[in-house]
Amino acid sequence: MSQANDIQVGLGLWTMRSTVYAPAPWQSLYQQMLNDATLAEALGFDSLWLAEHHFWYDGWCPQPLVAASAILSATSVLRVGTAMHLLPMHDPIELGRELSSLRHLHGARLDFGVGLGYRDEEYDGVGIARHQRGRRMSQHLDTLLADDATEDLPIFVGGIAEAAIRRAGSRGLSLLLPNTLSTREVGRRIDLAADEARSHGLSPGRTGMLIDTWTTDENTSSNEVADRLIRHYREYAGAWYMVDGSPMLSRPDLLDRQSARTRDSAIIGSPQYVLDRLLELKDAGVDTFVLQIRSDTAPEDYRRVMHDLSQQVVHSLRTAS
Protein backbone atom coordinates (compact mmCIF):
# COMPACT_ATOMS: atom_id res chain seq x y z
CA MET A 1 0.00 0.00 0.00
CA SER A 2 1.28 3.51 -0.81
CA GLN A 3 2.20 5.88 1.96
CA ALA A 4 -0.10 8.90 2.29
CA ASN A 5 2.54 11.40 1.32
CA ASP A 6 3.24 9.39 -1.87
CA ILE A 7 -0.27 9.86 -3.25
CA GLN A 8 -0.53 12.22 -6.21
CA VAL A 9 -3.93 13.43 -7.43
CA GLY A 10 -4.16 15.04 -10.83
CA LEU A 11 -6.85 16.00 -13.32
CA GLY A 12 -7.25 15.17 -17.01
CA LEU A 13 -7.41 15.09 -19.85
CA TRP A 14 -7.04 18.48 -21.46
CA THR A 15 -7.04 17.80 -25.20
CA MET A 16 -8.48 21.07 -26.54
CA ARG A 17 -10.87 19.26 -28.87
CA SER A 18 -13.56 21.14 -30.75
CA THR A 19 -16.07 18.36 -31.28
CA VAL A 20 -19.47 18.00 -32.89
CA TYR A 21 -21.03 17.88 -29.42
CA ALA A 22 -18.96 20.71 -27.93
CA PRO A 23 -17.65 23.02 -30.66
CA ALA A 24 -15.46 25.94 -29.58
CA PRO A 25 -12.71 28.18 -31.00
CA TRP A 26 -9.33 26.60 -30.31
CA GLN A 27 -7.92 29.85 -28.95
CA SER A 28 -10.59 29.85 -26.26
CA LEU A 29 -9.95 26.17 -25.47
CA TYR A 30 -6.26 26.84 -24.84
CA GLN A 31 -7.14 29.86 -22.70
CA GLN A 32 -9.53 27.66 -20.72
CA MET A 33 -6.65 25.24 -20.25
CA LEU A 34 -4.55 27.96 -18.62
CA ASN A 35 -7.45 29.13 -16.46
CA ASP A 36 -8.12 25.56 -15.38
CA ALA A 37 -4.46 24.99 -14.56
CA THR A 38 -4.29 27.98 -12.23
CA LEU A 39 -7.55 26.87 -10.60
CA ALA A 40 -6.25 23.30 -10.18
CA GLU A 41 -3.15 24.66 -8.47
CA ALA A 42 -5.19 26.91 -6.20
CA LEU A 43 -7.43 23.97 -5.23
CA GLY A 44 -4.44 21.85 -4.25
CA PHE A 45 -4.31 19.29 -7.04
CA ASP A 46 -0.88 17.90 -7.84
CA SER A 47 -1.04 17.90 -11.61
CA LEU A 48 -2.94 18.52 -14.82
CA TRP A 49 -2.61 16.09 -17.71
CA LEU A 50 -2.58 16.63 -21.48
CA ALA A 51 -2.75 14.25 -24.44
CA GLU A 52 -1.56 14.05 -28.04
CA HIS A 53 -3.25 13.04 -31.30
CA HIS A 54 -3.06 14.12 -34.93
CA PHE A 55 -4.99 14.35 -38.19
CA TRP A 56 -8.59 14.59 -37.01
CA TYR A 57 -11.20 17.28 -37.48
CA ASP A 58 -11.41 18.25 -33.79
CA GLY A 59 -7.87 19.65 -33.54
CA TRP A 60 -6.86 17.36 -30.66
CA CYS A 61 -3.72 18.86 -29.14
CA PRO A 62 -0.85 17.92 -31.49
CA GLN A 63 1.98 19.35 -29.35
CA PRO A 64 1.41 18.61 -25.66
CA LEU A 65 4.89 19.73 -24.63
CA VAL A 66 4.22 23.20 -26.04
CA ALA A 67 0.95 23.31 -24.11
CA ALA A 68 2.77 22.00 -21.03
CA SER A 69 5.27 24.82 -21.23
CA ALA A 70 2.45 27.37 -21.27
CA ILE A 71 0.86 25.78 -18.18
CA LEU A 72 4.18 25.60 -16.34
CA SER A 73 4.73 29.30 -17.07
CA ALA A 74 1.31 30.17 -15.65
CA THR A 75 1.76 28.15 -12.43
CA SER A 76 4.41 27.74 -9.76
CA VAL A 77 4.06 24.26 -8.20
CA LEU A 78 1.54 22.40 -10.37
CA ARG A 79 2.97 19.44 -12.26
CA VAL A 80 1.97 18.73 -15.87
CA GLY A 81 1.66 15.24 -17.29
CA THR A 82 1.24 13.77 -20.75
CA ALA A 83 -1.21 10.91 -21.20
CA MET A 84 -0.04 10.10 -23.69
CA HIS A 85 2.87 11.50 -25.65
CA LEU A 86 3.10 9.28 -28.75
CA LEU A 87 6.78 8.52 -28.36
CA PRO A 88 7.31 6.15 -31.33
CA MET A 89 6.37 8.96 -33.74
CA HIS A 90 9.05 11.35 -32.47
CA ASP A 91 12.80 11.73 -32.89
CA PRO A 92 14.15 10.82 -29.43
CA ILE A 93 17.25 13.02 -29.78
CA GLU A 94 15.20 16.11 -30.60
CA LEU A 95 12.69 15.14 -27.95
CA GLY A 96 15.47 14.94 -25.37
CA ARG A 97 16.41 18.52 -26.20
CA GLU A 98 12.80 19.64 -25.77
CA LEU A 99 12.49 17.89 -22.42
CA SER A 100 15.78 19.39 -21.26
CA SER A 101 14.59 22.87 -22.25
CA LEU A 102 11.38 22.39 -20.27
CA ARG A 103 13.39 21.46 -17.19
CA HIS A 104 15.70 24.48 -17.56
CA LEU A 105 12.74 26.82 -18.02
CA HIS A 106 10.36 25.42 -15.40
CA GLY A 107 12.18 23.02 -13.12
CA ALA A 108 11.35 19.34 -12.65
CA ARG A 109 7.56 19.60 -12.90
CA LEU A 110 6.86 17.33 -15.88
CA ASP A 111 5.49 13.79 -15.66
CA PHE A 112 6.24 12.28 -19.05
CA GLY A 113 3.63 9.67 -19.96
CA VAL A 114 4.25 7.83 -23.23
CA GLY A 115 2.05 5.55 -25.29
CA LEU A 116 2.10 3.62 -28.56
CA GLY A 117 -0.90 5.16 -30.27
CA TYR A 118 -3.25 3.04 -32.33
CA ARG A 119 -4.20 4.88 -35.53
CA ASP A 120 -2.69 4.02 -38.91
CA GLU A 121 -3.43 7.55 -40.09
CA GLU A 122 -1.15 9.08 -37.46
CA TYR A 123 1.76 6.81 -38.31
CA ASP A 124 1.17 7.18 -42.04
CA GLY A 125 1.19 10.94 -41.60
CA VAL A 126 4.76 10.90 -40.29
CA GLY A 127 5.98 8.18 -42.66
CA ILE A 128 6.27 5.35 -40.13
CA ALA A 129 4.64 1.94 -40.33
CA ARG A 130 2.43 1.33 -37.30
CA HIS A 131 3.70 -2.25 -36.91
CA GLN A 132 7.08 -0.77 -35.93
CA ARG A 133 5.68 1.08 -32.94
CA GLY A 134 6.61 -1.46 -30.25
CA ARG A 135 10.23 -1.70 -31.35
CA ARG A 136 10.49 2.07 -31.71
CA MET A 137 8.97 2.60 -28.27
CA SER A 138 11.61 0.38 -26.66
CA GLN A 139 14.44 2.00 -28.60
CA HIS A 140 13.25 5.54 -27.89
CA LEU A 141 12.82 4.84 -24.18
CA ASP A 142 16.37 3.50 -23.99
CA THR A 143 17.67 6.57 -25.83
CA LEU A 144 15.94 8.89 -23.38
CA LEU A 145 17.14 6.90 -20.38
CA ALA A 146 20.73 7.13 -21.63
CA ASP A 147 20.51 10.91 -22.05
CA ASP A 148 21.93 12.86 -19.11
CA ALA A 149 19.58 15.72 -19.99
CA THR A 150 16.56 13.57 -19.09
CA GLU A 151 18.05 12.03 -15.95
CA ASP A 152 15.48 11.65 -13.17
CA LEU A 153 12.63 12.56 -15.55
CA PRO A 154 9.53 10.71 -14.28
CA ILE A 155 8.45 8.48 -17.17
CA PHE A 156 5.09 6.70 -17.14
CA VAL A 157 4.53 3.97 -19.73
CA GLY A 158 0.93 3.67 -20.83
CA GLY A 159 -0.76 0.48 -21.88
CA ILE A 160 -2.72 -2.57 -20.87
CA ALA A 161 -0.99 -5.43 -22.70
CA GLU A 162 1.65 -7.61 -21.06
CA ALA A 163 4.34 -6.30 -23.41
CA ALA A 164 3.71 -2.71 -22.30
CA ILE A 165 3.75 -3.66 -18.61
CA ARG A 166 7.01 -5.59 -19.03
CA ARG A 167 8.51 -2.72 -21.05
CA ALA A 168 7.95 -0.41 -18.10
CA GLY A 169 8.99 -2.88 -15.42
CA SER A 170 12.21 -3.95 -17.12
CA ARG A 171 13.39 -0.33 -17.06
CA GLY A 172 12.13 0.54 -13.59
CA LEU A 173 9.64 2.98 -15.10
CA SER A 174 6.17 3.86 -13.87
CA LEU A 175 2.87 2.57 -15.22
CA LEU A 176 -0.03 4.64 -16.48
CA LEU A 177 -3.01 2.31 -16.73
CA PRO A 178 -6.20 2.94 -18.72
CA ASN A 179 -9.62 3.68 -17.35
CA THR A 180 -11.35 0.36 -18.03
CA LEU A 181 -9.46 -1.98 -15.68
CA SER A 182 -11.07 -3.55 -12.65
CA THR A 183 -9.34 -3.37 -9.28
CA ARG A 184 -8.24 -6.98 -9.65
CA GLU A 185 -6.83 -6.32 -13.13
CA VAL A 186 -4.92 -3.32 -11.78
CA GLY A 187 -3.35 -5.49 -9.09
CA ARG A 188 -2.23 -8.10 -11.63
CA ARG A 189 -0.42 -5.52 -13.72
CA ILE A 190 1.24 -3.93 -10.71
CA ASP A 191 2.54 -7.35 -9.66
CA LEU A 192 3.79 -8.11 -13.18
CA ALA A 193 5.65 -4.80 -13.46
CA ALA A 194 7.18 -5.23 -10.00
CA ASP A 195 8.34 -8.78 -10.78
CA GLU A 196 9.84 -7.61 -14.06
CA ALA A 197 11.65 -4.71 -12.38
CA ARG A 198 13.12 -6.90 -9.66
CA SER A 199 14.28 -9.48 -12.19
CA HIS A 200 16.38 -6.68 -13.71
CA GLY A 201 17.69 -5.54 -10.35
CA LEU A 202 15.52 -2.44 -10.32
CA SER A 203 12.91 -0.97 -8.02
CA PRO A 204 9.36 -0.76 -9.39
CA GLY A 205 8.12 2.66 -10.46
CA ARG A 206 4.88 4.36 -9.54
CA THR A 207 1.44 3.21 -10.64
CA GLY A 208 -0.71 5.82 -12.31
CA MET A 209 -4.23 5.33 -13.57
CA LEU A 210 -6.65 7.30 -15.71
CA ILE A 211 -10.08 7.21 -14.07
CA ASP A 212 -13.30 8.68 -15.45
CA THR A 213 -14.64 10.56 -12.44
CA TRP A 214 -17.62 12.79 -11.75
CA THR A 215 -19.39 14.00 -8.63
CA THR A 216 -23.15 14.33 -8.93
CA ASP A 217 -25.37 16.92 -7.28
CA GLU A 218 -29.08 17.69 -7.10
CA ASN A 219 -29.02 18.81 -10.74
CA THR A 220 -27.37 15.74 -12.24
CA SER A 221 -28.00 12.00 -12.13
CA SER A 222 -25.41 9.26 -12.48
CA ASN A 223 -27.18 7.91 -15.57
CA GLU A 224 -27.16 11.32 -17.23
CA VAL A 225 -23.43 11.70 -16.64
CA ALA A 226 -22.71 8.16 -17.82
CA ASP A 227 -24.71 8.72 -21.01
CA ARG A 228 -22.71 11.84 -21.78
CA LEU A 229 -19.46 10.03 -21.08
CA ILE A 230 -20.36 7.17 -23.42
CA ARG A 231 -21.37 9.61 -26.15
CA HIS A 232 -17.96 11.27 -25.74
CA TYR A 233 -16.09 7.97 -26.14
CA ARG A 234 -18.20 6.60 -28.98
CA GLU A 235 -17.64 9.78 -30.99
CA TYR A 236 -13.99 8.98 -31.58
CA ALA A 237 -13.65 5.31 -30.63
CA GLY A 238 -16.11 4.34 -33.32
CA ALA A 239 -14.04 6.10 -35.95
CA TRP A 240 -10.54 5.45 -34.59
CA TYR A 241 -10.55 1.88 -33.29
CA MET A 242 -10.11 -0.53 -36.19
CA VAL A 243 -11.50 -4.06 -36.47
CA ASP A 244 -10.34 -6.13 -39.47
CA GLY A 245 -9.36 -2.96 -41.29
CA SER A 246 -12.66 -1.15 -40.72
CA PRO A 247 -13.68 1.43 -38.08
CA MET A 248 -15.44 -0.01 -35.04
CA LEU A 249 -18.57 1.82 -36.19
CA SER A 250 -18.97 -1.12 -38.56
CA ARG A 251 -19.12 -3.45 -35.52
CA PRO A 252 -21.74 -1.93 -33.23
CA ASP A 253 -21.69 -5.07 -31.07
CA LEU A 254 -18.03 -4.47 -30.18
CA LEU A 255 -18.60 -0.75 -29.74
CA ASP A 256 -21.49 -1.48 -27.39
CA ARG A 257 -19.32 -3.88 -25.41
CA GLN A 258 -16.53 -1.30 -25.07
CA SER A 259 -19.07 1.34 -24.08
CA ALA A 260 -20.48 -0.92 -21.37
CA ARG A 261 -16.98 -1.53 -20.00
CA THR A 262 -16.34 2.21 -19.90
CA ARG A 263 -19.65 2.83 -18.14
CA ASP A 264 -18.97 0.12 -15.57
CA SER A 265 -15.48 1.40 -14.74
CA ALA A 266 -16.42 5.08 -14.46
CA ILE A 267 -16.68 6.44 -10.92
CA ILE A 268 -19.80 8.60 -10.88
CA GLY A 269 -21.79 9.55 -7.78
CA SER A 270 -21.66 11.43 -4.53
CA PRO A 271 -18.26 12.65 -3.26
CA GLN A 272 -18.31 9.90 -0.63
CA TYR A 273 -19.01 7.25 -3.28
CA VAL A 274 -16.19 8.61 -5.44
CA LEU A 275 -13.82 8.57 -2.47
CA ASP A 276 -14.73 4.99 -1.53
CA ARG A 277 -14.07 3.73 -5.06
CA LEU A 278 -10.77 5.58 -5.32
CA LEU A 279 -9.67 4.17 -1.98
CA GLU A 280 -10.20 0.66 -3.40
CA LEU A 281 -7.76 1.50 -6.19
CA LYS A 282 -5.35 3.01 -3.69
CA ASP A 283 -5.46 -0.24 -1.70
CA ALA A 284 -4.70 -2.12 -4.94
CA GLY A 285 -1.53 -0.06 -5.35
CA VAL A 286 -2.45 3.00 -7.42
CA ASP A 287 -0.48 6.01 -6.16
CA THR A 288 -0.92 8.48 -9.04
CA PHE A 289 -4.54 9.29 -9.82
CA VAL A 290 -5.52 11.11 -13.02
CA LEU A 291 -9.19 11.93 -12.51
CA GLN A 292 -10.69 12.42 -15.95
CA ILE A 293 -13.33 15.14 -15.82
CA ARG A 294 -12.95 16.67 -19.30
CA SER A 295 -15.30 14.91 -21.71
CA ASP A 296 -17.34 17.37 -23.75
CA THR A 297 -18.38 19.17 -20.57
CA ALA A 298 -18.91 22.88 -20.07
CA PRO A 299 -16.31 24.70 -17.94
CA GLU A 300 -18.85 25.64 -15.28
CA ASP A 301 -19.74 21.95 -14.89
CA TYR A 302 -16.28 20.41 -14.60
CA ARG A 303 -15.08 23.29 -12.42
CA ARG A 304 -17.85 22.46 -9.96
CA VAL A 305 -16.51 18.92 -9.92
CA MET A 306 -12.97 20.26 -9.36
CA HIS A 307 -14.23 22.08 -6.25
CA ASP A 308 -16.13 19.02 -5.02
CA LEU A 309 -13.09 16.77 -5.41
CA SER A 310 -10.78 19.30 -3.77
CA GLN A 311 -13.03 19.88 -0.78
CA GLN A 312 -14.42 16.39 -0.17
CA VAL A 313 -12.19 13.77 -1.78
CA VAL A 314 -8.53 14.67 -2.28
CA HIS A 315 -7.40 15.16 1.32
CA SER A 316 -9.05 11.94 2.47
CA LEU A 317 -7.62 10.02 -0.45
CA ARG A 318 -4.12 11.21 0.39
CA THR A 319 -4.30 10.57 4.10
CA ALA A 320 -6.45 7.44 4.50
CA SER A 321 -4.42 4.48 5.74
N, C-alpha and C positions, 0 to 999 in steps of 0.2 A: 504494500500500500504506500502511496506517495505521502511524504510529509507535507503538512499544511503550507509551509512557506515555499514548497516546490510547485504548488498549483498555479497555473497561468490560465487566465480567462480572457479570451479575445472574442471579437465579433467579426462576422463575414457575411457574405462575400461581396465586396464592392467591385462590380464589373463594369459599371457605367454603360449598361445596355439600354438602348432605346427600342423597346419591343412593341409588337402590335398591341399588347394589352396595357402597356405603360409607356407611350411615346413621350420623348422629352428631348430638348436640344442638348447636345453633348457638352457644350460649355457649362450649362447649368448642372448637369450630372457630376462633372468634375468639381464644380464649386460646392455642390452638396457633399461630395466626398471629403473635402477639406473641413467643411462645417461639422460633419459627423465625426471626423477624427478629433477635432478639438473638444467636442462634446464627450466622446468616449474617454478621452484623457481626463476631463474634469470629473466624470462619473466614476473614475477609478478602475476602468478596464485596463488590462495589460497590453492589448494589441488590437490592431485592425488589419484584416486580411484582404488581399487583392487576388485577382486571377487573370490568366492570359488565354486568349483565343484569337483566331484570325479568320478573315475571309467569310464573314457572314453579315447580313443586312443590318444587324442591331448595333454594330460598332463595338462589340465586346472589347474591353481594354487590350490593345495589342502590345503595350509596353509597360508592364507593371512596375518595373524598376524606376521608370521615369515618374510614374504616379507615386511610388513609394518615396522618392526624393522630395516631392512636393509636400507630402504628409509629414515627413520628418522635419522639414523646414518650418512647418506650421505648428509643431508640437515640441515638447522638451523631454518627456520621459516615455511617451507611448512608443511601443514597438510596432513594426509593420511586418506582416508576413505575406508570402506568396503561396497561393493554394489553387492552382499550381503554376509555377514557371515551367514552360515546356522545354526542358533542358536539351533533349536530343536535337532540337531544331536550331540550336545556337552554337556559335563558335566559342569553345570554352576558354580560349586565351583572351579573346576580347571581353567575354563575360567576366573573367577574373579582374580585368582592368575596371570594369563598371562597378563590380562589387567592392573593389578596393577604394574607388572614388567615393562611393556611398559611405564607407566607414570613415574616410578622412573628413568628409563634409559633416557627418551627422553622428559619429560615434558608432558603437556596436549595438544598434537598435534594429537590425534586420534579422528576421527568421526566414531562411531561404528554403521554401518548400518546392520540390521539383516533382514533375510527373511526366509520364510518357506521351500523353495525348492519345487520341483515338480516331482522328479524322484524316482520311486520305487527302482531302482537299488542302489541309494545312501543310502536310508534308510535301505534296505535289507543288504547292505554291513556293516552297523554298528549295525545290529540286532534290529532295531526299525521299527515298523509298521508305514507306512506313514500316516495312518488315525489318528495317535496320535499327529501329528505335531502341530495342533492348540493349543491343551491343553498344550503340552510341551512348545510351544512358550510363552504362558501366564505365566506358572509357572517359566520358566527360566528368563523371564524379571523381574518378581517380586523378584526372588532370587538375581539378579544383583542389582536391585534398593535398596534392603535391605542391601547390602554389603557396608560398609564404604569405602572399597578400591576402589570402582567404583563410589563414590560420585562425582557428577558434570560431569560424563562422558557423552558427547553428544551422545545420542542414536537415530538413525533414524530407523523407522519401515517401511519396504518395503511392498508394496502390492497395490492392486487395489480394492479388495472386501470390502464390508461394514464392515465385521468382522475385517479385518486388520486395517482399518481406525479407528474404535472404540477402538481397542486394543491400538493403539497409543494415541488417544485422552484421554482415561480414565486414562492414566498414565502421562499425560502432556508431552509425548514424541513427537519427530519430525517425519514428514512423509518423505518418499523417494519414489516418484511416478514413475511409469514406463514411457517408451518413447512413448507410443501409445495413450495417452490421449489428447483430444482436450482441448482448453483453457477453454471452458465451463465445461467440465468434471473435470478439475483441480479445478476450483472454487467450484464445488459441494463438492468435497472431503475435501477441506480446511474448508468449512463451517461445514461439518459434524464433523470433528476432533475438531474444535473450540467449537462447541456446546457440544460435549461429554466431553471435558476438563472442561468447565465451569460448567457442571452439577455435576462434581466431585470436584468443588472448586479449580480447577487448571488453570494455564495459558496455552494457546496453545503453542506447540513447533514450530520449524521452519518448512518450507516446502521446501524439496529438490525435484529435478526432474532430471531423466536421459533423455538426449536429444541427439539424433543422429544429429550431426552437421558437416558441411563441407563447407569450403569456396572454391569456384571455381576460376580458373584463365584462361588465354588464352589457356592453354594446357588441360583443363578438362571441360566437360559439365556436367550439372546437371543430365541428364539422365544416363550418364556413371557412375557417382558416385552412383546414386540410384540403378543401376543394380548391382554394386559391393556390395553395402550394403545388398540388398535382397539376393544375393548369399550367403553372410556371414551368414545371419539369417536362411535361409533355410537349410544350411548345418547341423546345430544342431537341429533346431526346428522340422524339419521333423522326426528326429530320437528320440528326447527327449520328445516332447509333445505327450501325449497319448489320443486317442479317442476310447472309448469302448474297452480298453485293447490292442489296436494296435497303433503303431507309426503313427503320422499324415501323414507320407509319403503314407499311405494307403488311405488317404482322401485328394487328391490333391485339391479338391474344397475348403476345409477349409484352407489348407496351402496357396492357392492363396489368399484367403480372408485376412488371417493374413499378408501376404506379402504386399498386397495393403494398409492395415492400417499402416504398418511400413513405406512404401514409402510416404504415405500422411502426416505422422507426422514428418518425417525427415526434418530438416532445412538445405537446400543445396542451395547455391547461392553466390552472391557477399557478401562481408563483410557488406555492408549496409543492404542487404536483411536479412542476419543472425541477425544483430542487431535489426532490426524492429520486427522480429518474437520473439526474446527473450524478447524484451520490452513488448510485448503482454502478455507473461507469467509472467513477473515481475508485470505488472498491475493486473494480476489475483491473485497474492499473492505468487508466487514462490520467495524465497530469497536465495536458495542454488542451484546453477546450476552445474550439472555434464555434461559437454559437451563431448559426446562420439565420439571420433575420431579414436579409435583403432578397426578396423574391417578388418582384413586381408590386411592391408595397409603397404607399405614399409616405413621404418623410415624417409627417405628423403621426402616422401609425407606428412605424418602426422606432421612432424616437420615444414614444410612450413605452414601448417594450424595453428599450435601453434603460429608461428610468426604473421600470419595474425590476429588471434583472439586477441593476446596481443596488437598489434599496432592499430587495427581499431575497436575493439568491446568491450573489457573488460572495459576500463575506462568509455566509454559512458554508458555501461550497469549499472555500479556501481553508476554513478552520475546523470543519467537522472531522473527528477522528474515527 
